Amino acid sequence: MRISARNRLKGTIVEVTKGATTAHVRIDVGGSIVTSSITNDAVDELGLAAGVEAYAVVKASDVMVAVDD
């Protein structure tokens, strides 16, 4: 797989929950859970399921960081 995105997080899928049209895919990335919303069709086409290794790709032009004072 070749993509231009720099923000790729490798992990293992822990849960896939399908809705009417959109699925939530939860990926364990080094002990932190990242949740992605993608179409049910994409889940099926990619063969996503619990236990499968996958990448979470963060697609954004700006990422903000904040801290509590």
Secondary structure, DSSP 4 states (H G I P E B T S, - for coil): -----S-EEEEEEEEEEE-SSEEEEEEEETTEEEEEEEEHHHHHHHT--TT-EEEEE---S--------
